[in-house]
Amino acid sequence: MGRLQSEIAATQKEIEFARKDLDALYGEFGEHIALLHHTFPLPLCMEEFHVYSKSLEEFRVSQSQLDHFSSLVREADDHKKRMGQLKESLKELSARRGEVFSRAGAIAFEAAWAGSLPHHLEPLLPALDARQRSLAAFHAVYDESIKDMQHNPKGLKPVFSRLRATYARMKLSRLGKSSAKLFHETGRKLYDMECIVDLPSVRTVDILKELNQIDGQSAAITEDLEASRKRLDRVQGALTGEDGQPAGGGETARRIQVLTQERDAKQNVVHAQAVTYGKALCHNAASWIPNMPLPAIVMAVYDQILKHERRLFRLEERIVELGVDIDVEELELLISRDAERVVHLKDQIVSYQRQVEDILGNIDEKKKKITYLRTEGLRERKQKALFSLDEETKLS
């Protein structure tokens, strides 16, 4: 019986999988016929078709809402990423501008130390000391060395220029940040007052060219940043919740989760209605399939449905057969037990029969004794009684 029950459990599992496969085929068949409905209009199963079509439309609306919202979220993320990149670019340009300011300030101090600074620029500079003169000198050496390497990339000269630039950079690093800050502030003042052009140095043209380039790039990036900010505001406005409050990161994630759950629920409904529609079509197949030229792919699905239905029928038949086998096995077990009881009862009957025969023998003996007592025994007892009386008379 244990083997049969295990086989039933395994067969029931097969039936479960077979029904799932069959439902999937019903759904696929229903979807195919629904797509062909305008080409091959069917007057059958119209209620199931309309229910399926309605659920499909609701699913498409839900999917569209999710796609639109997800697209807005991705667009907002792209704008934020773009703005971060633009801000980083502005930061890099600001650092470059600061370096150029320091170079301009160093030129101004160098000119003041050499006595060639224009008089109208002198109020912009504090009194010079030895430290500032050294910084200005090393800045000049560094700038000239870099320029030489750019103009003469071949031969031994760039090697010496690189050594001079390295030496000047080391000296500038050791002289500290305080004077560098002073150079930067001075260069910034010259820039704000548009006086860099008045610096008496061959490097002034390069500084102005680089500053103009940085300003142009900064202006373009700032414009791009403002445009990205406006686009982000527009997208965030579209992402605003139904209550009129802007949707934050957590609210956005919850909204996507809700829309996804709604979409999935409607998708399940669509599948269920497609199964219902496909099953109804198959149950009425004899009345319409022979008269309708269906595409090969649809007929292939229908053939698979027939195979799965036959397989499912055989499995269910097997369940019935196994159930009968279990009932038969149980009855055979009961019969075996009853047979054992019959043998036991027969043994008891033989024993009881012997007891009855013994009792009947005892009864016969007692009956014989009664007959004896009433006949010969009575006479013998009477004779003994008379004999005893005669003896007593003689003695008296």
C-alpha positions as CSV (number, residue, x, y, z in Angstrom):
1,M,0.0,0.0,0.0
2,G,2.9,2.3,0.7
3,R,4.2,1.8,-2.8
4,L,0.8,2.7,-4.3
5,Q,0.4,5.8,-2.2
6,S,3.9,7.0,-3.3
7,E,3.0,6.4,-6.9
8,I,-0.3,8.3,-6.4
9,A,1.7,11.2,-4.9
10,A,4.1,11.2,-7.8
11,T,1.3,11.0,-10.3
12,Q,-0.5,13.9,-8.6
13,K,2.6,15.9,-8.9
14,E,2.8,15.1,-12.6
15,I,-0.9,16.2,-12.9
16,E,-0.1,19.5,-11.2
17,F,2.7,20.2,-13.7
18,A,0.7,19.0,-16.6
19,R,-2.2,21.3,-15.7
20,K,0.2,24.3,-15.4
21,D,1.6,23.4,-18.9
22,L,-1.9,23.0,-20.3
23,D,-3.0,26.3,-18.8
24,A,0.0,28.0,-20.4
25,L,-1.0,26.5,-23.8
26,Y,-4.6,27.5,-23.3
27,G,-3.4,31.1,-22.6
28,E,-1.1,31.1,-25.6
29,F,-3.8,29.8,-27.8
30,G,-6.3,32.4,-26.5
31,E,-3.8,35.2,-27.2
32,H,-3.1,34.0,-30.7
33,I,-6.8,33.8,-31.6
34,A,-7.5,37.2,-30.0
35,L,-4.8,38.7,-32.2
36,L,-6.4,37.1,-35.2
37,H,-9.9,38.1,-34.1
38,H,-10.1,41.1,-36.6
39,T,-8.9,38.9,-39.4
40,F,-10.9,35.8,-38.5
41,P,-13.9,37.0,-36.5
42,L,-15.4,34.3,-34.3
43,P,-19.0,34.3,-33.2
44,L,-18.0,31.9,-30.4
45,C,-16.9,32.7,-26.8
46,M,-17.6,36.4,-27.2
47,E,-18.0,37.0,-23.5
48,E,-14.7,35.5,-22.7
49,F,-13.1,37.4,-25.6
50,H,-14.4,40.8,-24.4
51,V,-13.4,40.1,-20.8
52,Y,-9.9,39.2,-22.0
53,S,-9.7,42.3,-24.2
54,K,-10.7,44.5,-21.4
55,S,-8.1,43.0,-19.0
56,L,-5.5,43.4,-21.7
57,E,-6.3,47.1,-22.2
58,E,-6.1,47.7,-18.4
59,F,-2.7,45.9,-18.3
60,R,-1.4,48.1,-21.2
61,V,-2.5,51.2,-19.4
62,S,-0.8,50.1,-16.2
63,Q,2.3,49.1,-18.1
64,S,2.3,52.5,-19.9
65,Q,2.0,54.3,-16.5
66,L,4.9,52.4,-15.1
67,D,7.1,52.9,-18.2
68,H,6.3,56.7,-18.2
69,F,7.1,57.1,-14.5
70,S,10.2,55.0,-14.8
71,S,11.3,57.0,-17.8
72,L,10.9,60.2,-15.8
73,V,12.9,58.8,-12.9
74,R,15.7,57.8,-15.3
75,E,15.6,61.2,-16.9
76,A,15.8,62.9,-13.5
77,D,18.7,60.7,-12.5
78,D,20.5,61.5,-15.8
79,H,20.0,65.2,-15.2
80,K,21.3,64.9,-11.7
81,K,24.3,63.0,-13.0
82,R,24.9,65.5,-15.7
83,M,24.6,68.4,-13.2
84,G,27.2,66.7,-11.0
85,Q,29.6,66.3,-13.9
86,L,29.1,70.0,-14.9
87,K,29.7,71.2,-11.3
88,E,32.8,69.1,-11.2
89,S,34.0,70.7,-14.4
90,L,33.3,74.1,-13.0
91,K,35.3,73.2,-10.0
92,E,38.2,72.1,-12.1
93,L,38.0,75.3,-14.1
94,S,37.9,77.3,-10.9
95,A,41.1,75.5,-9.8
96,R,42.7,76.3,-13.1
97,R,41.6,79.9,-12.9
98,G,43.1,80.1,-9.4
99,E,46.4,78.8,-10.7
100,V,46.4,81.5,-13.5
101,F,45.5,84.2,-10.9
102,S,48.6,83.0,-8.9
103,R,50.8,83.3,-11.9
104,A,49.4,86.7,-12.7
105,G,50.0,87.8,-9.1
106,A,53.6,86.4,-9.3
107,I,54.2,88.4,-12.4
108,A,53.0,91.5,-10.7
109,F,55.3,91.0,-7.7
110,E,58.2,90.2,-10.1
111,A,57.6,93.4,-12.0
112,A,57.3,95.4,-8.7
113,W,60.6,93.9,-7.5
114,A,62.2,94.8,-10.8
115,G,60.7,98.3,-10.7
116,S,58.8,97.8,-14.0
117,L,55.2,97.6,-12.5
118,P,52.9,100.4,-13.9
119,H,52.2,103.0,-11.3
120,H,48.4,102.5,-11.4
121,L,48.9,98.9,-10.4
122,E,51.1,99.6,-7.4
123,P,48.2,100.2,-5.0
124,L,47.0,96.7,-5.6
125,L,50.2,95.2,-4.2
126,P,51.4,95.2,-0.5
127,A,55.0,96.1,0.3
128,L,57.5,93.5,-1.0
129,D,59.7,91.4,1.2
130,A,62.4,88.9,0.4
131,R,60.1,85.9,0.5
132,Q,57.7,87.4,-2.0
133,R,60.6,88.3,-4.3
134,S,61.8,84.7,-4.2
135,L,58.3,83.4,-5.0
136,A,58.0,85.7,-7.8
137,A,61.3,84.8,-9.2
138,F,60.7,81.0,-9.0
139,H,57.2,81.5,-10.6
140,A,58.9,83.2,-13.5
141,V,61.5,80.4,-13.8
142,Y,58.7,77.8,-13.7
143,D,56.5,79.5,-16.3
144,E,59.5,80.1,-18.7
145,S,60.6,76.5,-18.4
146,I,57.1,75.1,-19.1
147,K,56.9,77.4,-22.1
148,D,60.3,76.3,-23.4
149,M,59.3,72.6,-23.2
150,Q,56.1,73.3,-25.2
151,H,57.9,75.3,-27.9
152,N,61.0,73.0,-28.1
153,P,59.9,69.4,-27.5
154,K,63.0,67.8,-29.1
155,G,66.7,67.8,-28.3
156,L,68.5,68.5,-25.0
157,K,66.9,71.9,-24.3
158,P,63.5,70.4,-23.0
159,V,65.6,68.2,-20.7
160,F,67.2,71.2,-19.1
161,S,63.9,73.1,-19.1
162,R,62.2,70.1,-17.3
163,L,65.0,70.1,-14.6
164,R,64.6,73.9,-14.1
165,A,60.8,73.5,-13.8
166,T,61.1,70.7,-11.3
167,Y,63.6,72.7,-9.3
168,A,61.4,75.8,-9.3
169,R,58.3,73.8,-8.3
170,M,60.2,72.3,-5.4
171,K,61.3,75.8,-4.2
172,L,57.7,77.1,-4.6
173,S,56.4,74.2,-2.5
174,R,58.9,74.9,0.3
175,L,58.2,78.6,0.4
176,G,54.7,77.8,1.8
177,K,51.1,78.6,1.1
178,S,50.8,82.1,2.6
179,S,52.7,83.8,-0.2
180,A,50.9,81.7,-2.8
181,K,47.6,82.9,-1.3
182,L,48.9,86.5,-1.6
183,F,49.7,85.9,-5.3
184,H,46.3,84.4,-5.9
185,E,44.5,87.4,-4.2
186,T,46.6,89.8,-6.1
187,G,45.9,88.1,-9.4
188,R,42.2,88.0,-8.6
189,K,42.2,91.8,-8.0
190,L,44.0,92.4,-11.3
191,Y,41.4,90.1,-13.0
192,D,38.4,91.8,-11.4
193,M,39.8,95.3,-12.4
194,E,40.7,94.1,-15.9
195,C,44.3,95.1,-15.3
196,I,46.1,91.9,-16.1
197,V,46.6,93.2,-19.7
198,D,48.8,95.9,-18.2
199,L,51.3,93.5,-16.7
200,P,54.8,94.1,-18.2
201,S,55.6,90.5,-19.2
202,V,55.8,88.3,-22.3
203,R,53.7,85.8,-20.3
204,T,50.8,88.2,-20.0
205,V,49.4,87.2,-23.4
206,D,49.3,83.5,-22.5
207,I,47.7,84.3,-19.2
208,L,45.0,86.4,-20.8
209,K,44.4,83.7,-23.5
210,E,44.1,81.0,-20.9
211,L,41.7,83.1,-18.7
212,N,39.6,83.9,-21.8
213,Q,39.5,80.2,-22.6
214,I,38.5,79.3,-19.0
215,D,35.9,82.1,-18.9
216,G,34.4,80.8,-22.2
217,Q,34.3,77.2,-21.0
218,S,32.8,78.3,-17.6
219,A,30.1,80.4,-19.3
220,A,29.2,77.5,-21.6
221,I,29.1,75.0,-18.7
222,T,27.1,77.4,-16.5
223,E,24.6,77.8,-19.3
224,D,24.4,74.0,-19.7
225,L,24.1,73.6,-16.0
226,E,21.2,76.0,-15.8
227,A,19.5,74.2,-18.7
228,S,19.9,70.9,-16.9
229,R,18.5,72.4,-13.7
230,K,15.4,73.6,-15.6
231,R,14.9,70.2,-17.2
232,L,15.3,68.6,-13.8
233,D,12.7,70.9,-12.3
234,R,10.3,70.0,-15.2
235,V,10.8,66.3,-14.7
236,Q,10.5,66.6,-10.9
237,G,7.3,68.5,-11.4
238,A,6.0,65.6,-13.5
239,L,7.0,63.2,-10.7
240,T,5.0,65.2,-8.2
241,G,2.7,63.0,-6.1
242,E,-1.1,63.1,-6.4
243,D,-1.2,65.1,-3.1
244,G,0.7,67.9,-4.8
245,Q,3.9,67.3,-2.8
246,P,7.1,66.7,-4.7
247,A,8.0,63.0,-4.7
248,G,11.3,62.4,-2.8
249,G,13.6,59.5,-3.4
250,G,11.8,57.2,-0.9
251,E,8.4,58.3,-2.3
252,T,9.6,57.7,-5.9
253,A,10.7,54.2,-5.0
254,R,7.4,53.4,-3.3
255,R,5.5,54.8,-6.3
256,I,7.5,52.5,-8.6
257,Q,6.8,49.6,-6.3
258,V,3.1,50.3,-6.3
259,L,2.9,50.7,-10.1
260,T,4.9,47.5,-10.5
261,Q,2.6,45.6,-8.2
262,E,-0.5,47.0,-10.0
263,R,1.1,46.0,-13.4
264,D,1.9,42.5,-12.2
265,A,-1.6,42.0,-10.8
266,K,-3.2,43.1,-14.1
267,Q,-0.8,40.9,-16.0
268,N,-1.9,37.9,-13.9
269,V,-5.5,38.8,-14.7
270,V,-4.7,38.9,-18.4
271,H,-3.1,35.5,-18.2
272,A,-6.1,34.1,-16.3
273,Q,-8.5,35.5,-18.9
274,A,-6.4,34.3,-21.8
275,V,-6.5,30.8,-20.2
276,T,-10.3,31.0,-19.8
277,Y,-10.7,32.2,-23.4
278,G,-8.4,29.6,-24.9
279,K,-10.0,26.8,-22.9
280,A,-13.5,27.8,-24.1
281,L,-12.3,27.9,-27.7
282,C,-10.7,24.5,-27.4
283,H,-13.8,23.0,-25.8
284,N,-15.8,24.2,-28.9
285,A,-13.0,23.5,-31.4
286,A,-15.0,20.9,-33.4
287,S,-17.5,23.6,-34.4
288,W,-15.0,26.1,-35.8
289,I,-11.4,24.9,-36.3
290,P,-12.1,22.6,-39.3
291,N,-13.7,25.6,-41.1
292,M,-11.1,28.2,-40.4
293,P,-7.6,28.5,-42.0
294,L,-5.4,29.1,-38.9
295,P,-1.7,29.9,-39.2
296,A,0.7,27.0,-38.6
297,I,2.0,28.4,-35.3
298,V,-1.6,28.5,-33.9
299,M,-2.3,24.9,-35.1
300,A,1.0,23.8,-33.5
301,V,-0.2,25.2,-30.2
302,Y,-3.5,23.5,-30.6
303,D,-1.8,20.2,-31.4
304,Q,0.2,20.6,-28.2
305,I,-3.0,21.2,-26.3
306,L,-4.5,18.0,-27.6
307,K,-1.4,16.1,-26.6
308,H,-1.4,17.6,-23.1
309,E,-5.1,16.9,-22.7
310,R,-4.6,13.3,-23.6
311,R,-1.6,13.0,-21.2
312,L,-3.6,14.7,-18.4
313,F,-6.5,12.3,-19.1
314,R,-4.1,9.3,-18.8
315,L,-2.6,10.6,-15.6
316,E,-6.1,11.1,-14.1
317,E,-7.1,7.6,-15.2
318,R,-3.9,6.3,-13.6
319,I,-5.0,8.0,-10.3
320,V,-8.3,6.2,-10.5
321,E,-6.6,2.9,-11.2
322,L,-4.3,3.4,-8.3
323,G,-7.2,4.3,-6.1
324,V,-9.0,1.1,-7.1
325,D,-5.7,-0.9,-6.5
326,I,-5.6,0.6,-3.0
327,D,-9.2,-0.3,-2.3
328,V,-8.6,-3.8,-3.6
329,E,-5.5,-4.2,-1.5
330,E,-7.4,-3.0,1.5
331,L,-10.3,-5.5,0.8
332,E,-7.8,-8.3,0.3
333,L,-6.2,-7.5,3.6
334,L,-9.6,-7.5,5.3
335,I,-10.4,-10.9,3.6
336,S,-7.1,-12.3,4.9
337,R,-7.9,-11.1,8.3
338,D,-11.4,-12.6,8.1
339,A,-10.0,-15.9,6.9
340,E,-7.7,-16.0,9.9
341,R,-10.7,-15.3,12.1
342,V,-12.6,-18.2,10.4
343,V,-9.8,-20.6,11.1
344,H,-9.7,-19.4,14.6
345,L,-13.5,-19.8,15.0
346,K,-13.4,-23.3,13.4
347,D,-10.8,-24.3,15.9
348,Q,-13.0,-23.0,18.7
349,I,-16.0,-24.8,17.2
350,V,-14.0,-28.1,17.3
351,S,-13.1,-27.5,20.8
352,Y,-16.6,-26.6,21.8
353,Q,-17.9,-29.7,19.9
354,R,-15.7,-31.9,22.0
355,Q,-16.9,-30.2,25.2
356,V,-20.5,-30.7,24.0
357,E,-19.9,-34.4,23.4
358,D,-18.3,-34.8,26.8
359,I,-21.2,-33.0,28.4
360,L,-23.7,-35.2,26.5
361,G,-21.8,-38.3,27.6
362,N,-22.1,-37.2,31.2
363,I,-25.8,-36.5,30.7
364,D,-26.3,-40.1,29.3
365,E,-24.4,-41.6,32.3
366,K,-26.6,-39.6,34.6
367,K,-29.7,-40.7,32.8
368,K,-28.6,-44.3,33.0
369,K,-28.0,-43.9,36.7
370,I,-31.5,-42.4,37.1
371,T,-33.0,-45.4,35.3
372,Y,-31.0,-47.8,37.4
373,L,-32.0,-46.0,40.6
374,R,-35.6,-46.2,39.6
375,T,-35.5,-49.9,38.7
376,E,-32.9,-52.3,39.9
377,G,-31.4,-49.8,42.3
378,L,-34.8,-49.3,43.9
379,R,-35.3,-53.1,44.3
380,E,-31.9,-53.5,45.7
381,R,-32.4,-50.8,48.3
382,K,-35.8,-52.2,49.2
383,Q,-34.3,-55.7,49.7
384,K,-31.6,-54.2,51.9
385,A,-34.1,-52.4,53.9
386,L,-36.2,-55.7,54.5
387,F,-33.1,-57.6,55.3
388,S,-32.1,-55.1,57.9
389,L,-35.6,-55.2,59.4
390,D,-35.5,-59.1,59.6
391,E,-32.2,-58.9,61.4
392,E,-33.5,-56.5,63.9
393,T,-36.5,-58.7,64.6
394,K,-34.4,-61.7,65.2
395,L,-32.2,-59.9,67.6
396,S,-35.1,-58.7,69.6
